[in-house]
Amino acid sequence: MAISSSHRFSFLTGAPPERVWAALTCPDTTPRFLHGMRLESAWVPGSPVELQAPAGHSVSGEAIRVDPPRSLSFALEQGTAPCRIIGWELRPHPEGTVVRLSIDDVDGDCEEEVEDVWLPVVAALQGLLDTPAAGD
């Protein structure tokens, strides 16, 4: 399986890495930034990952790297479409956390298609994280 295209996005949030990690791995939070979809897994390398759309459609995959609260990656199988590897890297920063998202495709989409899907995800996640958490 050779990666044919890679796409990278990043942003700085005032949230600490632990809060970013919680947002990425909590199935009750992911619909708030992931186009309404729930992302569920035990978050152990090799464990199943399921991305569930509100209409009942789901995509399954496997957790690849799970290193809380620094690194999370998983592969998603898309039916007859090629595999996609999603990776999140979190780096502590004096002002919060640098969040990096990588999208690696086996048979890549064009840059515009990837941006159309993932830029709203990145913007929504940043907005969610930059809103004070309850109790802050």
Secondary structure, DSSP 8 states (H G I E B T S, - for coil): ----EEEEEEEEESS-HHHHHHHHH-TTTGGGTTTT-EEEE--STT-EEEEE-TTS-EEEEEEEEEETTTEEEEEEEETTEEEEEEEEEEEEETTEEEEEEEEEESS---HHHHHHHHHHHHHHHHHHHTS--TT-
